[in-house]
Amino acid sequence: MSQLLDLQHVTVDFQSKNGLLTAIRDVSLQIKAGETVCLVGESGSGKTITSKAIMRLIDYEHGRISEGSIVLDGVNLAKLSQHELRGLRGKKMAMIFQEPMAAFDPVFTIGNQIMEAILEHQQVKKDVAWKQAIHLLERVGIPEPTLRMKQYPNELSGGMLQRAMIAMALACGPELLIADEPTTALDVTIQSQILQLLQELKAEYQMSILLITHDMGIAAEMADRIIVMYAGRVVEQATSEQLFEKPHHPYTRGLLRSITTIDSHRGNRLFSIEGSIPPLTDMPSGCRFHPRCPYATQKCLLDEPPLFEINGRQTACWHGEQLVESEDGIGKSEVMPPIAVIEPKHDQHHSTLQRQLLFDVKGLSKAYPVGKGLLQRASSLIHAVDDVSFTIEKGETFGLVGESGSGKSTLGRVLLQLEKASKGSIRFQGLELTQLKTAELQKDRRDMQVIFQDPYGSVNPRWQIGDIIGEPLMVHEDLDATVRRERVEALLEAVGLKRGWYERYPHEFSGGQRQRIGIARAIALNPSFVLADEAVSALDVSVQAQIVNLMQDLQRDLGLTYLFIAHGLHIVRHISDRIGVMYLGKLVEIAASEELFLHPAHHYTKGLIASIPVPDPKQKREPFSLQGEIPSPANPPSGCRFHTRCPAATARCKEEPPAWQEIQRGHWVACHHPA
């Protein structure tokens, strides 16, 4: 295969108020025609900056290529003017952005924005461009493409919007497609569809793909070669098989060990790389990874390693060859030490004859009115949660999974009465929450706390973290300032932060550290119950492992009970004792964690599990025909709500809602034909 893209020693600087900051340094990589290369690494490693440098989008963000060359099909992009680059963007190279809603212009229709690229580069008439755009939408699997052409971005679901962005990127048949975390915000089922679509389009259009991801499962599934970045530098390059079989750089090893799979032992503590990527303003000397590396020596502290050629791949480590060749360096006792075992809590629950219920939920529903227009009465109702019943036992973690729009977060909010239930019963420690007035609820909420998905958006950025964590103490307890500060500092220490950071502000912390601040606030009043709503979904795999370990430690030490909502099924399996699966406002299955993954009874659960990427290029997941997206809750299908996407659906499923049945002790399912 011929070389399509060649980056040589690229350095990118950004102008800031404190002077020039170097975001990536001495980055070299190549992509051959028809090849898929994955850039992997934690947030802040320089992956997105590298992709934007190729497209020269950094020019619009006060960035510049200070050194090196970027050659695409014989043309050095680093030397071109923006006018010359406009002739190449879309035609020679195109980009799929991480957040499609931010990439589409909200005031223009989908059709107009796809046609714009066609009209710019192909010089055809509007009716021809219209037909081409419809064909592209049809090709990426969007139903009713003619209707979608006339719709605006806010009228499409996340999955459809991402497909529309792929269609726009393909409008002029680019040779290089750059996909920056194209599935991060999507559910596992839609993610699986998008990845499969990219594979098909790559073959059809004979493209090369540069795929940026922090999900090693996606990298294993998609990549021919993988490039690992850390703190703005490339630290390892290898084929997909080489990397997963025997990673050479300590950072790569740490990333792979941090992966939680559906085969991971639930009794083991998750491995995580301690610490976080250093900020651009405070890069360590020598090897940038040495503060987090278990093999660092004095040489690593003083000298920065170049990329060495070792065993047919490249690695930037002074001790890479010795670590691979030495039995001590690669033996499992050294590189993969046994992790302390925590006894599974679920077994303890079942050994107790008199189990205590914390929550007992019966027939819970939450409906929202949909109005006809301004100042007009509601014409219909959206049933976000519909007739849901379940229990949560004291000391357990109850996991809740399902696609976006299934009602998980709404159920969590209604459970705490942050939103009033339309009907049904919620008994918390024997107390009927739906009958309490606001003042009574506030008093009981000290026992019910929340960890939010976005730790930055859920706090006041103008408050010091000491005040953020201490606010519940101010509301619920009468403490003087000295005692309150001591309590807050103890909480900081409990969640792995330093006491001396009391007076810092949220923007001074990484995403994982902010989530620790959110956890500290949630446990400040020693609650009996914590709702974790997608608390680790936006975090890198290593940081995710740190937070899960912390939550389990706190649960053991403080006797906490969790409702853990997430769409990462492998993490839910690891942390949960029991798991509930939601679809379109209804619970469709509840079972013990291992039972659910080993013997899924509902076809929706089976589809979710089958959609999880496998972090091993030698293993290919079995195809499962879970197609389409979750229907609108404003107009749910009749009968079983899943029948429109179910491969086992019959005429009975279309007409008759399935009853809730116990197929084994503790394993409940709502399905006419359990798998």
Secondary structure, DSSP 8 states (H G I E B T S, - for coil): --EEEEEEEEEEEEEETTEEEEEEEEEEEEEETT-EEEEE--TTSSHHHHHHHHHTGGGGGTEEEEEEEEEETTEEGGG--HHHHHTTBTTTEEEE-S-HHHHS-TTS-HHHHHHHHHHHHH---HHHHHHHHHHHHHHTT-SSHHHHHTS-GGGS-HHHHHHHHHHHHTTT--SEEEEESTTTTS-HHHHHHHHHHHHHHHHHHT-EEEEE-S-HHHHHHH-SEEEEEETTEEEEEEEHHHHHH---SHHHHHHHHT---TTS-TTB-----SS----GGG--SSSTTGGG-TT--HHHHH-----EEETTEEE--TTHHHHHHSHHHHSHHHHS----B---HHHHHHH-SS--EEEEEEEEEEEEEEESSTT--EEEEEEEEEEEEEEEETT-EEEEE--TTSSHHHHHHHHTTSS--SEEEEEETTEEGGG--HHHHHHHGGGEEEE-S-TTTTS-TTS-HHHHHHHHHHHH----HHHHHHHHHHHHHHTT--GGGTT--GGGS-HHHHHHHHHHHHTTT--SEEEEESTTTTS-HHHHHHHHHHHHHHHHHHT-EEEEE-S-HHHHHHH-SEEEEEETTEEEEEEEHHHHHHS--SHHHHHHHHTS--S-TT---------S----TTS--SSSTTTTT-TT--HHHHHS---EEEEETTEEEE-SS--
